């Protein structure tokens, strides 16, 4: 079973994939350079699944990844939350005082800026992923460049941790979603959905929709607005909902449709981490 991740071996996306599919012995990780490549590989059936980060506790929602899911022939079929521990590493024998640059993914840099304020001599440089930064430091055997990433990736590249747990908040986590081709069947049971809605241009439309969601005992867990391209003062909304009764959820969708210009179901799945066997009865 092939699963596409953004980044290279040791990336947090690989950690998320192996955790979610932990009881699959046939798991094969397929490295992709960009999120676009991950989505394309799933949409084209090159891989069975993809893993994509869509939310971080410190950096917020990654709207561009939600857009990739919305615009392509893929859907969300699961999610997993991973505690993100960022560590500063370098080649063995190198000290923090020796570093001139530290390379990492832009989100990892955002999550560790407070730590690096103590070291103004270090320039922070963005790269494709945390694992890529660590691998490049190891391959070049640099004595002036460090990188930030997971314990797993640091060990894989035989680097040394100079400072562990340098993320600004110890409760830092990332939410990853599992995607698969759009026309594949949903799990037999699910209790969460991710939706994209565009409202009719009527006063009070959003408040009416929120009221309907509440009336059907569907729990709105997230709502985020994104401007509509070329339509000033008009927005679409990404929302997540949870529910105990699938029929009430479906009836809620029927009730809000007349108030919407567009409704896209990005995915229906089990909330949080569930193993492959639990979710898909495999």
C-alpha positions as CSV (number, residue, x, y, z in Angstrom):
1,X,0.0,0.0,0.0
2,X,1.6,3.2,-1.2
3,X,1.2,6.4,0.9
4,X,2.5,9.8,-0.4
5,X,4.0,12.3,2.0
6,X,5.4,15.8,1.4
7,X,9.1,15.7,2.2
8,X,11.7,12.9,2.6
9,X,12.3,10.1,5.0
10,X,12.1,11.4,8.6
11,X,9.6,14.2,7.9
12,X,6.8,14.6,10.4
13,X,4.5,13.6,7.5
14,X,6.2,10.2,7.5
15,X,5.7,9.9,11.3
16,X,2.0,10.7,10.9
17,X,1.6,8.2,8.1
18,X,3.3,5.4,10.0
19,X,1.2,6.2,13.1
20,X,-2.1,6.2,11.3
21,X,-1.4,3.1,9.3
22,X,0.6,1.4,12.1
23,X,-1.0,-2.0,11.6
24,X,-0.4,-2.2,7.9
25,X,2.6,-4.4,7.2
26,X,2.6,-3.6,3.5
27,X,3.0,0.2,4.0
28,X,5.3,1.9,1.4
29,X,6.2,5.6,1.9
30,X,6.4,7.6,-1.3
31,X,8.3,10.8,-1.0
32,X,7.0,13.9,-2.8
33,X,8.6,17.3,-3.1
34,X,5.4,19.4,-2.8
35,X,1.9,19.2,-1.5
36,X,0.7,19.5,-5.1
37,X,2.7,16.4,-5.9
38,X,1.1,14.5,-3.1
39,X,-2.4,15.4,-4.2
40,X,-1.7,14.7,-7.8
41,X,-0.3,11.2,-7.0
42,X,-3.4,10.3,-5.1
43,X,-5.8,11.8,-7.7
44,X,-4.0,9.9,-10.5
45,X,-4.0,6.6,-8.5
46,X,-0.2,6.5,-8.3
47,X,-0.6,6.1,-4.6
48,X,-3.4,4.8,-2.5
49,X,-3.4,7.6,0.1
50,X,-1.7,10.8,0.9
51,X,-0.9,12.6,4.1
52,X,-1.2,16.4,4.3
53,X,-0.7,18.8,7.2
54,X,-3.6,21.3,7.3
55,X,-3.4,22.9,10.8
56,X,-0.8,23.7,13.4
57,X,-1.5,24.9,16.9
58,X,1.1,27.7,16.6
59,X,1.0,28.6,12.9
60,X,-2.8,28.1,12.3
61,X,-4.6,26.7,9.3
62,X,-2.7,25.9,6.1
63,X,-5.4,27.2,3.7
64,X,-3.5,26.4,0.6
65,X,-3.7,22.7,1.4
66,X,-7.4,22.9,2.0
67,X,-7.7,24.5,-1.4
68,X,-5.7,21.7,-3.0
69,X,-8.1,19.2,-1.6
70,X,-11.1,21.2,-2.7
71,X,-9.9,21.7,-6.3
72,X,-8.8,18.1,-7.0
73,X,-10.3,14.7,-7.2
74,X,-9.4,13.7,-3.7
75,X,-11.2,13.6,-0.4
76,X,-10.3,13.4,3.3
77,X,-10.8,9.9,4.8
78,X,-9.1,10.3,8.2
79,X,-7.1,12.5,10.4
80,X,-4.4,12.3,13.0
81,X,-2.9,14.8,15.5
82,X,0.9,14.6,16.1
83,X,2.7,16.3,18.9
84,X,5.5,18.3,17.2
85,X,8.8,18.4,19.1
86,X,11.3,20.5,17.3
87,X,15.0,19.9,18.0
88,X,18.1,21.9,16.8
89,X,20.7,19.5,15.4
90,X,24.1,19.6,13.6
91,X,26.9,17.3,12.7
92,X,28.7,15.8,15.7
93,X,31.2,18.1,17.4
94,X,29.5,21.3,16.2
95,X,28.3,23.7,18.9
96,X,25.5,26.3,18.7
97,X,28.2,29.1,18.8
98,X,29.7,27.6,15.5
99,X,26.4,27.9,13.6
100,X,25.9,30.7,11.0
101,X,22.7,29.4,9.5
102,X,19.9,27.0,10.5
103,X,17.8,25.5,7.7
104,X,14.2,24.2,8.1
105,X,10.7,24.3,6.8
106,X,9.0,27.7,7.2
107,X,6.5,26.3,9.7
108,X,9.3,24.9,11.9
109,X,11.0,28.2,11.8
110,X,7.8,30.0,12.9
111,X,7.4,27.5,15.7
112,X,11.0,28.2,17.0
113,X,11.6,31.9,16.5
114,X,11.5,32.7,20.2
115,X,14.4,30.2,20.8
116,X,16.6,31.7,18.1
117,X,16.1,35.2,19.5
118,X,18.8,34.2,22.0
119,X,21.2,33.6,19.0
120,X,21.0,36.7,16.8
121,X,24.1,35.6,14.9
122,X,22.2,32.6,13.4
123,X,20.4,33.2,10.1
124,X,17.2,31.2,9.6
125,X,16.8,29.8,6.1
126,X,13.7,28.2,4.7
127,X,13.9,24.8,2.9
128,X,11.5,22.2,1.5
129,X,10.9,20.3,4.8
130,X,12.5,19.7,8.2
131,X,13.8,16.3,7.0
132,X,15.3,17.8,3.9
133,X,17.2,20.4,5.9
134,X,18.6,17.7,8.3
135,X,19.6,15.5,5.4
136,X,21.4,18.3,3.6
137,X,23.4,19.2,6.8
138,X,24.4,15.6,7.1
139,X,25.4,15.2,3.4
140,X,27.4,18.4,3.3
141,X,29.1,17.6,6.6
142,X,28.8,21.3,7.4
143,X,30.3,22.7,10.6
144,X,28.5,26.1,10.3
145,X,24.9,25.0,9.3
146,X,22.4,23.4,11.5
147,X,18.8,22.3,11.0
148,X,15.5,21.8,13.0
149,X,13.4,18.7,13.0
150,X,12.2,15.5,14.6
151,X,14.2,13.1,16.8
152,X,13.5,10.4,14.2
153,X,15.0,12.4,11.3
154,X,18.0,13.5,13.4
155,X,18.7,9.8,14.2
156,X,18.3,8.7,10.6
157,X,20.9,11.3,9.5
158,X,23.3,10.5,12.3
159,X,23.3,14.1,13.6
160,X,23.6,15.4,17.1
161,X,20.9,17.3,19.0
162,X,22.2,20.6,20.2
163,X,19.0,21.8,21.9
164,X,15.9,19.6,22.3
165,X,12.3,20.8,22.4
166,X,12.9,24.3,21.1
167,X,9.3,24.9,19.9
168,X,7.7,28.0,21.5
169,X,4.8,26.1,23.0
170,X,5.2,22.6,24.5
171,X,1.6,21.8,23.4
172,X,2.5,22.3,19.8
173,X,0.7,19.8,17.5
174,X,-0.1,19.5,13.9
175,X,-3.3,18.1,12.4
176,X,-2.7,15.9,9.4
177,X,-5.5,14.6,7.1
178,X,-5.4,11.4,5.2
179,X,-6.6,11.7,1.6
180,X,-7.7,9.2,-1.0
181,X,-9.3,9.3,-4.5
182,X,-12.7,11.1,-4.5
183,X,-14.7,8.2,-5.9
184,X,-13.6,5.7,-3.3
185,X,-16.2,4.7,-0.7
186,X,-16.4,6.3,2.7
187,X,-15.7,4.3,5.9
188,X,-18.8,2.3,7.0
189,X,-19.1,4.7,10.0
190,X,-17.9,8.3,10.5
191,X,-18.6,11.1,12.9
192,X,-16.8,14.1,11.4
193,X,-16.9,16.0,8.2
194,X,-15.0,18.8,6.5
195,X,-17.0,21.1,4.3
196,X,-16.5,24.1,2.1
197,X,-19.5,26.4,1.6
198,X,-20.2,29.6,-0.3
199,X,-23.2,31.6,0.9
200,X,-25.9,33.2,-1.0
201,X,-25.5,37.0,-0.8
202,X,-28.3,37.6,1.7
203,X,-28.3,39.4,5.0
204,X,-28.1,37.0,8.0
205,X,-27.3,34.0,5.8
206,X,-24.4,32.8,7.9
207,X,-26.3,33.1,11.2
208,X,-29.2,31.1,9.7
209,X,-26.8,28.3,8.7
210,X,-25.2,28.2,12.1
211,X,-28.6,28.0,13.7
212,X,-29.6,25.1,11.5
213,X,-26.4,23.2,12.3
214,X,-27.2,23.7,16.0
215,X,-30.8,22.6,15.6
216,X,-29.7,19.3,14.2
217,X,-27.4,18.7,17.1
218,X,-24.4,18.8,14.9
219,X,-21.3,20.3,16.6
220,X,-19.5,23.0,14.7
221,X,-15.8,22.6,15.7
222,X,-14.2,24.9,13.3
223,X,-15.1,27.7,10.9
224,X,-12.7,29.8,8.8
225,X,-13.4,32.4,6.1
226,X,-11.4,32.8,2.9
227,X,-11.9,35.7,0.4
228,X,-13.4,34.6,-2.9
229,X,-11.0,35.4,-5.7
230,X,-12.1,38.4,-7.8
231,X,-15.2,39.0,-5.6
232,X,-14.5,41.8,-3.0
233,X,-16.3,41.4,0.3
234,X,-17.4,37.9,-0.6
235,X,-16.2,34.8,1.3
236,X,-16.3,31.1,1.3
237,X,-16.0,29.1,4.6
238,X,-14.2,26.0,5.6
239,X,-16.0,24.3,8.4
240,X,-15.6,21.1,10.4
241,X,-18.5,19.4,12.1
242,X,-18.9,16.5,14.5
243,X,-22.0,14.4,15.1
244,X,-23.3,11.2,16.7
245,X,-26.1,10.5,14.3
246,X,-25.2,10.3,10.6
247,X,-28.8,10.8,9.5
248,X,-29.1,14.0,11.5
249,X,-25.9,15.2,9.8
250,X,-27.3,14.4,6.3
251,X,-30.6,16.1,7.2
252,X,-28.6,19.1,8.3
253,X,-26.9,19.2,4.9
254,X,-30.3,19.1,3.1
255,X,-31.6,21.9,5.3
256,X,-28.7,24.3,4.6
257,X,-28.3,23.7,0.8
258,X,-31.0,26.2,-0.2
259,X,-29.0,28.9,1.6
260,X,-25.8,28.1,-0.2
261,X,-24.4,29.0,-3.7
262,X,-22.1,26.0,-3.4
263,X,-21.4,23.1,-1.0
264,X,-18.4,20.8,-1.3
265,X,-17.8,17.9,1.0
266,X,-14.1,17.6,1.5
267,X,-14.4,14.4,3.5
268,X,-16.4,12.4,5.9
269,X,-14.3,10.3,8.4
270,X,-13.7,9.2,12.0
271,X,-12.6,12.0,14.4
272,X,-9.0,12.0,15.5
273,X,-6.7,9.0,15.3
274,X,-8.2,5.6,14.6
275,X,-6.2,2.7,13.3
276,X,-6.6,1.5,9.7
277,X,-8.4,-1.6,11.0
278,X,-10.8,0.3,13.3
279,X,-11.8,2.8,10.6
280,X,-12.0,0.6,7.5
281,X,-13.0,-2.7,9.1
282,X,-10.1,-4.3,7.2
